[in-house]
Amino acid sequence: MSLQFIEGGAGTGKTTTVIERLGQLLVASPFCEHQRVLALTKMHGSRRRVRERLLAVAGLNGRFESVTIDSFAWRIVVRWRSLARVLNGATMPTEYDAICDLAGRLLEEPVVQKWVASSFPIVVVDELQDSKAGQLRVLMGLCMQCECIAAGDPFQDLEGDEACSSVDWARAQCTPTVLETTHRSSNAGLLAAAAAFRNGQPVTASGGFSFKGVAAAPLGAWEVASKIAKWRKLGTVAVITPVGTRSPFVRQVVERVNSKPPLGKKWPVGPFNLPWEVAQDEQVAQTYRDLGLPDDDEARVRAEHLKLDGGGRISRVREWLSRQRRLFGRHEFSVAEVRAVVKEVVHQGRLYSRRDERRLVAITIHQAKNREFDRVIVLWPYEVSGNDERKRRLAYNAITRARHEALVVVQGEARVGQSPFVPGVSSSPKAAKGQKRERKAKHPEKPV
């Protein structure tokens, strides 16, 4: 097994170090004509970033593939479908988790390992901490025959709390290279706040970091609009939230920032064009609605039953239906089948699209991962759930997207003195419950 693991906090240069290690391997063992680098990530944002870095690697000359682990797993299952049927029974999986698990099982076979390694002798993995279950099983199989270089940080795993299986596995395979110096930002206040969130220490407003508790959405909108008015001329600004538009507070703040009349009477500001960035699941759901698909997956539809006028994703679905009719004489399809086509169309569209950062955008923390902005405004509503450890991770991942300044707008003035903005917060669930009871005893009239 060959694995190099780079570990460090946000902005410490993990991806840069991975690319440097890749360059060293290419010098030591030049590729044969048919060989390429395989770059794997969990999310498309990270995939795009790695692809841009690989394009600049001297001597590589575009000889790489940058794909998500899910996409690569599907390729393995399709290429080795006969062996997959032997291992998995007669049926082939359709869900991503099951596909990844089957691909990982295939990669435990020496013949599959050697087949992959012959084309991809070097594999680089970014954001390793996001890989779970079947995705991790895929990476384990690749490491048996390929030279693997991975980067990750367990504190940036937004779905976990204290343990991170992928990072634990990497640490057990090799001695990690630990990066400690943050390069993304040089602002002392922002760096101190990030360290405090990460270490469960007191979080204080200083320099480029501040937080403000507000009683209602109109006051939150004023805080956001005031910062946008000042910051948008200085570079990119992202409004980031842990929960998206399901929070009434977040939804009302963004709507008020966008709507007329301007905010404030004495010093009016706005309105601004603060658009929500659409997530993949939302694009899929919107395409279902645009097509007019019934809710029943077992229902049967024909092309003439669907709303197929339009371009983009609709035109891709229309082309698929037309191809099925021409090649196979099919005129009727199950709703489940059309839904699967829509998901693949959206997935492929995001896979190959180029994203230029807007100067002003509203996104969730999950969408913000692997990205950087000059300045960040974090909306922290009541709906943020989870234990104290998860809240600190969310806050840390949000403010570390900023290069220069960050503001956290907290719904509820009293909550700036509660988790995760309090000193000595423990990641232990038992200790967290004790701290929660203590705060209730001190402030029984205030919700925690």
C-alpha positions in Angstrom: 0.0 0.0 0.0 1.3 3.5 -0.9 -0.2 6.6 0.6 0.9 10.1 1.5 -1.5 12.0 3.7 -1.4 15.8 4.1 -3.3 17.2 7.1 -4.0 20.7 8.1 -6.7 23.4 8.8 -8.4 25.5 6.2 -6.1 27.6 4.1 -2.9 25.9 5.2 -2.0 24.8 1.7 -3.0 21.2 1.7 -3.9 21.1 -2.0 -0.8 23.0 -2.9 1.3 20.5 -1.1 -0.5 17.6 -2.8 0.3 19.2 -6.2 4.0 19.6 -5.2 4.2 16.0 -4.2 2.6 15.0 -7.5 5.3 17.0 -9.3 8.0 15.1 -7.4 6.5 11.8 -8.3 6.3 12.7 -12.0 10.0 13.6 -12.0 11.0 10.4 -10.2 8.8 8.1 -12.3 7.8 9.7 -15.7 4.5 8.4 -17.2 4.3 6.1 -20.1 2.4 7.3 -23.1 -1.0 5.9 -22.1 -0.8 6.8 -18.4 -2.6 9.7 -16.6 -3.2 11.1 -13.1 -6.5 10.4 -11.5 -7.8 13.2 -9.3 -10.8 12.3 -7.0 -13.0 14.5 -4.8 -16.3 14.2 -3.1 -17.8 17.6 -4.4 -17.7 19.3 -7.7 -16.3 22.5 -6.2 -13.2 20.7 -5.0 -13.0 18.9 -8.4 -12.9 22.2 -10.3 -10.2 23.6 -8.0 -8.0 20.5 -8.3 -8.5 20.5 -12.1 -7.3 24.1 -12.3 -4.2 23.2 -10.3 -3.4 20.2 -12.4 -3.6 22.2 -15.6 -0.6 24.3 -14.3 1.6 21.3 -13.4 4.7 21.4 -15.5 5.2 18.3 -17.7 1.7 16.9 -17.1 0.3 18.5 -20.2 -3.3 17.8 -19.4 -2.7 14.1 -18.9 -5.2 13.7 -16.0 -8.8 13.1 -15.2 -10.5 15.1 -12.5 -13.8 13.4 -11.4 -15.9 12.9 -8.4 -15.6 9.6 -6.5 -19.2 8.7 -7.3 -18.6 9.2 -11.1 -15.4 7.1 -11.0 -17.2 4.3 -9.0 -19.9 4.2 -11.6 -17.3 3.7 -14.3 -15.7 0.8 -12.4 -19.1 -0.9 -11.9 -20.0 -0.5 -15.6 -16.6 -1.7 -16.9 -16.6 -4.7 -14.7 -20.3 -5.4 -14.7 -19.9 -9.1 -15.3 -17.7 -9.5 -12.2 -20.0 -7.1 -10.3 -23.0 -9.4 -11.0 -21.0 -12.3 -9.6 -20.1 -10.3 -6.4 -23.4 -8.6 -6.0 -26.0 -11.0 -7.4 -28.0 -10.5 -10.6 -29.2 -7.0 -9.9 -27.1 -3.8 -10.4 -27.4 -1.0 -7.8 -28.8 2.4 -8.8 -28.2 4.5 -5.7 -24.8 6.3 -5.4 -24.0 4.8 -2.0 -24.6 1.2 -3.2 -22.6 1.9 -6.4 -19.6 3.2 -4.5 -19.7 0.2 -2.1 -19.8 -2.3 -5.1 -17.0 -0.4 -6.8 -15.0 -0.6 -3.6 -15.7 -4.4 -3.5 -14.5 -4.7 -7.1 -11.3 -2.8 -6.3 -10.5 -5.4 -3.6 -9.9 -7.8 -6.5 -6.2 -7.7 -7.7 -7.2 -7.9 -11.4 -9.3 -4.7 -11.1 -6.6 -3.0 -9.0 -4.0 -3.7 -11.7 -6.3 -2.6 -14.5 -6.8 0.8 -12.8 -3.1 1.2 -11.9 -2.0 0.5 -15.5 -3.9 3.7 -16.6 -3.7 5.7 -13.4 -0.4 5.0 -11.5 -0.9 8.1 -9.4 -4.1 9.1 -7.6 -4.6 12.4 -5.8 -7.5 12.9 -3.4 -8.7 16.2 -2.1 -11.0 16.7 1.0 -10.5 13.1 2.1 -12.5 13.7 5.3 -15.7 13.9 3.2 -15.3 10.3 1.9 -17.5 7.9 3.8 -18.5 4.2 3.6 -18.3 3.0 -0.1 -16.3 6.1 -1.2 -13.7 5.3 1.4 -13.7 1.7 0.3 -12.9 2.8 -3.3 -9.9 4.8 -2.0 -8.7 1.8 0.0 -8.8 -0.3 -3.1 -6.9 2.2 -5.2 -4.1 2.5 -2.6 -3.2 -1.2 -3.0 -1.6 -0.7 -6.5 -1.5 3.1 -7.1 0.6 5.9 -5.6 -1.9 7.9 -3.7 -1.6 11.4 -2.3 -4.5 12.6 -0.2 -5.3 15.8 1.8 -7.9 16.2 4.5 -8.9 17.8 7.8 -11.3 16.0 10.2 -12.5 19.3 11.6 -13.8 20.2 8.1 -16.1 17.1 8.1 -19.5 18.8 8.4 -21.3 15.5 8.7 -19.3 14.1 11.7 -18.6 15.1 15.2 -15.6 13.6 17.0 -14.5 10.8 14.7 -13.6 10.8 11.0 -13.2 7.3 9.6 -11.3 8.3 6.4 -8.8 10.4 8.3 -8.4 7.7 11.0 -7.7 5.2 8.2 -5.1 7.5 6.5 -3.3 8.2 9.8 -3.1 4.4 10.4 -1.5 3.8 6.9 1.3 6.5 7.1 2.7 9.3 9.2 0.8 12.4 8.0 2.4 15.6 7.0 0.8 18.2 9.3 0.5 21.8 8.0 0.0 24.5 10.7 0.6 27.9 9.0 -2.5 29.5 7.4 -1.8 31.1 4.1 -5.4 32.1 3.0 -5.6 35.0 5.4 -3.0 37.2 7.3 -5.6 39.0 9.3 -4.8 38.4 13.0 -8.4 38.8 14.2 -9.8 36.4 11.6 -7.0 33.8 12.4 -7.6 34.1 16.1 -11.4 33.5 15.7 -10.8 30.5 13.5 -8.4 29.0 16.0 -10.8 29.7 18.9 -13.7 27.9 17.1 -11.4 25.0 16.3 -10.1 24.6 19.8 -13.2 25.4 21.8 -11.8 28.6 23.2 -13.4 32.0 23.8 -14.3 33.7 20.6 -13.8 37.5 20.6 -14.4 40.2 18.1 -11.0 41.5 16.9 -9.5 43.0 13.7 -11.2 41.3 10.8 -13.7 39.2 12.8 -16.9 40.4 14.4 -20.3 39.1 15.4 -23.6 40.8 16.1 -26.7 39.6 17.7 -30.0 40.9 16.3 -33.5 40.5 17.6 -35.3 40.2 14.2 -34.8 39.8 10.5 -35.1 43.5 9.6 -32.1 44.3 11.9 -30.2 41.4 10.4 -30.9 42.7 6.9 -29.6 46.2 8.0 -26.3 44.6 9.3 -25.9 42.6 6.1 -26.7 45.5 3.7 -24.4 47.9 5.6 -21.5 45.5 5.1 -22.3 44.8 1.5 -22.4 48.5 0.8 -18.9 48.8 2.2 -17.3 45.5 1.1 -18.6 44.9 -2.4 -16.3 47.5 -3.9 -13.3 45.8 -2.2 -13.8 42.3 -3.8 -16.0 39.3 -3.6 -18.6 39.0 -0.8 -20.4 35.8 0.2 -23.4 35.5 2.6 -23.1 32.0 4.1 -25.5 30.2 6.3 -25.6 26.6 7.8 -29.3 26.0 6.9 -30.3 27.7 3.7 -33.7 29.1 3.0 -35.6 26.7 5.3 -34.8 29.2 8.0 -37.4 32.1 8.0 -34.8 34.4 9.5 -32.3 33.7 6.7 -35.0 33.9 4.0 -36.3 37.2 5.3 -32.9 38.8 5.6 -31.9 37.9 2.0 -35.3 39.0 0.7 -35.2 42.3 2.5 -31.6 43.0 1.2 -32.8 42.4 -2.3 -36.1 44.3 -2.1 -37.0 48.0 -2.4 -37.1 50.5 -0.7 -33.6 50.9 0.6 -32.8 49.9 4.2 -32.5 52.6 6.8 -33.9 56.1 6.8 -30.9 58.2 8.0 -28.3 56.4 5.9 -30.2 54.3 3.3 -28.4 51.4 1.7 -29.4 48.9 -1.0 -31.3 47.2 -2.4 -28.7 44.7 -3.7 -28.8 41.8 -6.1 -27.9 39.0 -3.7 -28.8 35.8 -5.5 -29.0 32.3 -4.0 -26.6 29.8 -5.6 -28.7 26.8 -6.7 -27.6 23.4 -5.3 -27.6 20.2 -7.4 -30.7 18.7 -5.6 -32.6 22.0 -6.2 -31.7 21.9 -9.9 -33.0 18.4 -10.1 -36.2 19.2 -8.3 -36.7 22.3 -10.5 -36.2 20.2 -13.7 -38.9 17.8 -12.5 -41.3 20.7 -12.1 -40.4 22.2 -15.4 -41.1 18.9 -17.1 -44.4 18.4 -15.3 -43.4 15.0 -14.0 -46.0 13.2 -11.8 -45.1 12.4 -8.2 -45.7 8.7 -8.7 -42.5 6.9 -9.7 -44.5 3.9 -11.1 -46.7 6.1 -13.4 -46.1 5.9 -17.2 -45.5 8.9 -19.3 -45.0 9.7 -23.0 -43.0 12.5 -24.6 -46.2 14.4 -25.5 -47.2 14.3 -21.8 -44.2 16.3 -20.8 -43.3 20.0 -21.1 -40.3 19.7 -23.4 -40.1 23.2 -24.8 -36.9 24.9 -23.7 -33.1 24.6 -23.8 -30.4 23.5 -21.3 -31.4 20.5 -19.2 -34.8 20.2 -20.8 -33.3 19.9 -24.3 -31.0 17.1 -23.0 -33.9 15.2 -21.7 -35.8 15.8 -25.0 -32.8 14.4 -26.9 -32.7 11.3 -24.8 -36.4 10.6 -25.3 -36.0 11.1 -29.0 -33.0 8.8 -29.2 -35.0 6.1 -27.3 -37.8 6.4 -29.8 -35.5 6.2 -32.9 -33.2 3.4 -31.7 -35.5 1.2 -29.7 -39.0 2.2 -30.8 -39.9 3.2 -27.2 -42.8 5.7 -26.7 -43.6 5.2 -23.0 -41.4 5.5 -19.9 -41.8 5.2 -16.2 -41.5 8.4 -14.2 -38.6 6.8 -12.2 -36.7 6.3 -15.4 -37.2 9.9 -16.5 -36.1 11.1 -13.1 -32.9 9.0 -13.3 -32.2 10.7 -16.7 -32.8 14.1 -15.2 -30.3 13.4 -12.3 -27.7 12.3 -14.8 -28.2 15.4 -17.0 -27.8 17.7 -14.0 -24.8 15.8 -12.8 -23.0 15.9 -16.1 -23.9 19.6 -16.5 -22.3 20.5 -13.2 -19.4 18.1 -13.9 -18.2 20.0 -17.0 -19.5 23.5 -16.3 -17.1 26.3 -15.6 -18.0 28.5 -12.6 -16.9 32.1 -12.3 -17.3 33.4 -8.8 -19.9 36.2 -8.5 -18.9 39.3 -6.6 -22.0 38.9 -4.4 -23.7 35.6 -3.7 -25.7 33.8 -1.0 -24.8 30.1 -0.3 -24.8 27.4 2.3 -21.7 26.3 4.2 -21.7 23.0 2.3 -21.7 24.9 -1.0 -18.9 27.2 0.2 -16.5 24.4 0.9 -13.3 24.5 -1.1 -14.0 28.1 -2.1 -12.5 31.5 -1.1 -14.0 35.0 -0.9 -12.5 38.3 0.1 -15.1 38.9 2.7 -17.8 36.7 4.3 -21.1 37.4 6.2 -22.4 34.4 8.1 -26.1 34.3 9.0 -26.6 32.1 12.1 -30.3 31.4 12.7 -32.1 29.5 15.5 -32.4 26.4 13.2 -28.7 25.5 13.4 -28.8 22.0 15.0 -26.4 19.5 16.4 -24.1 19.3 19.4 -21.5 22.0 20.3 -18.8 20.2 18.3 -20.8 20.3 15.1 -21.7 24.0 15.6 -18.1 24.9 16.0 -17.2 23.0 12.8 -19.9 24.9 10.9 -18.8 28.3 12.2 -15.1 27.5 11.5 -15.8 26.3 8.0 -17.9 29.4 7.3 -15.5 32.1 8.5 -12.4 30.4 7.0 -13.8 31.0 3.5 -12.8 34.7 4.1 -9.4 36.1 3.1 -9.7 39.5 4.8 -12.9 39.9 7.0 -15.9 38.1 8.4 -19.0 39.1 10.2 -21.4 36.6 12.0 -25.0 37.8 12.3 -26.6 35.8 15.1 -30.4 35.6 15.4 -31.1 36.4 19.1 -28.9 38.9 20.9 -28.4 36.6 23.9 -27.1 33.8 21.7 -23.7 35.5 21.1 -22.9 34.2 24.6 -24.0 30.7 23.8 -22.6 27.8 21.8 -20.5 28.0 19.7 -19.6 31.5 20.8 -18.8 30.6 24.4 -15.5 29.7 26.2 -14.6 26.1 27.1 -17.2 24.3 25.0 -16.5 20.6 25.1 -16.9 18.3 22.2 -18.1 15.5 24.6 -21.9 15.1 24.4 -22.1 14.5 28.1 -20.1 17.6 28.9 -22.2 19.6 26.4 -25.4 18.5 28.1 -24.0 19.7 31.5 -23.0 23.1 30.0 -26.5 23.4 28.5 -28.1 22.7 31.9 -25.8 25.2 33.6 -26.7 27.9 31.0 -30.5 27.2 31.5 -30.0 27.6 35.3 -28.3 31.0 34.8 -30.7 32.2 32.2 -34.0 30.3 32.4 -35.9 32.9 30.4 -33.6 32.7 27.4 -33.7 29.8 24.9 -30.5 27.9 24.4 
